[in-house]
Amino acid sequence: MVSERATRTTPFAAMDVLERANRMDDVVHLEVGEPDFDTPPAVTEAAVAALRAGETGYTSSMGKPELRRAIADYYDRRYGVDVSPDRIVVTSGSSPALLLAFSTLIDPGDEVVLTDPYYACYPNFVRQCDGRLSTVDLSAADGFRPDAAAFARTVDSETDALLLNSPANPTGAVFDGDTLAELVTLAEAADATVISDEVYHGLSYGEPAHSVLEYTDDAFVVDGFSKRFAMTGWRLGWLVAPPEYVDHVNRIAQNTLICAPNFVQSGGIAALESGDDFLDDVRETYRERRDFLVSEVEKWGLSLDYTPGGAYYLLVDVSDLPGDAFDAADFFLEEAGVATTPGPDFGTNAEDCLRISYANSAEKLAEASERIQDALAGVELQAAD
Ligand SMILES: Cc1ncc(COP(=O)(O)O)c(C=O)c1O
């Protein structure tokens, strides 16, 4: 019999839309959270060389020492924080790192506080551990940035973990350093542990995003290569755990993951050692695309009450269109040939929205915008409340 836990797990709508859009001709894809750039050649060359050199066996479950050292060096270089490689566990993408963090921390009934909107998969990670979700509302009017006072109203002695994500999916919001510091203090006072998903770090267009590790060692950090180095299909990430948790994380990793692929880890070393220029280039390109799309949304007659500071998403309010967000996504797909992701998957505060990804070329974005403008020209927008 299918377990109750499996029954409670919801599908990931972005992947459903992608599958549907892939069956259609001539669709501009703005639904997926996947860079359209090629992986930097030096990374591919390093992985191919590793394959040719026979690096095809298991590695330590914690990951290759050289890669863990390169990750530690990255924390030093980028944030000026000292992270011992002993606290770093290499994983097959940041998703397994999330699973390791939750499996290590959460018992049935434990409370996990996260923002709403949230990354659509988070509630399912909590469900896998039979945890309990509690959310802090974010709004476009505040740029979808959290205010520590709002967290303070939700976090209490019942709270076991705070899950933070900046730059955020689906909003692109970037939390400032002071807010992160306040949330760390709040978590400490409640004896709760912070899990910080930093997978979009490197992709922020104002101030660089801060790591939670700048404010505490007592937090889990989930990160990976997918987004910043255009390596989604490589499946490589890592978890930084507080020292007293590492052994337990590793036990679960040994049993469930064994290790991340050997030669892929060699690609990861090359990415960290030589990927800074690539990241500078793609960041500039994403910034241009964001600026373009933000100004286009207004031409569509829709409202975007904030400017996202990072990642590659806009959360666009479509409540002025007839029907709900699913109808709006259908309309964009069927009438404009543009695939987007309906907001409800990302929480109640994204219910009236579409998530639009600008991880696509300037030409495709221009084409999508023109198509949307044409399709919406015949639609009577409802007056906003
Ligand atoms: C916020 C967030 N965390 C984690 C992930 C998973 O990324 P990975 O490819 O490293 O598993 C994603 C992917 O879209 C994401 O948006």
The ligand as a Tripos MOL2 file, in Angstrom:
@<TRIPOS>MOLECULE
LIG
   16    16     1     0     0
SMALL
NO_CHARGES

@<TRIPOS>ATOM
      1 C1         15.2720   27.3600   -3.6960 C.3       1 LIG1
      2 C2         15.7690   26.0990   -4.3230 C.ar      1 LIG1
      3 N1         16.4160   25.2120   -3.5590 N.ar      1 LIG1
      4 C3         16.8750   24.0520   -4.0670 C.ar      1 LIG1
      5 C4         16.6850   23.7420   -5.4030 C.ar      1 LIG1
      6 C5         17.2060   22.4410   -5.9210 C.3       1 LIG1
      7 O1         18.3660   22.6070   -6.6820 O.3       1 LIG1
      8 P1         19.3530   21.4030   -7.0360 P.3       1 LIG1
      9 O2         19.3920   21.3330   -8.5270 O.co2     1 LIG1
     10 O3         20.6910   21.8230   -6.4800 O.co2     1 LIG1
     11 O4         18.8600   20.1660   -6.3800 O.co2     1 LIG1
     12 C6         16.0140   24.6320   -6.2380 C.ar      1 LIG1
     13 C7         15.7610   24.2960   -7.6490 C.2       1 LIG1
     14 O5         15.0240   24.9360   -8.3540 O.2       1 LIG1
     15 C8         15.5510   25.8470   -5.6840 C.ar      1 LIG1
     16 O6         14.9060   26.7560   -6.4210 O.3       1 LIG1
@<TRIPOS>BOND
     1     1     2 1
     2     2     3 ar
     3     2    15 ar
     4     3     4 ar
     5     4     5 ar
     6     5     6 1
     7     5    12 ar
     8     6     7 1
     9     7     8 1
    10     8     9 2
    11     8    10 1
    12     8    11 1
    13    12    13 1
    14    12    15 ar
    15    13    14 2
    16    15    16 1
@<TRIPOS>SUBSTRUCTURE
     1 LIG1         1 GROUP 0 **** ****
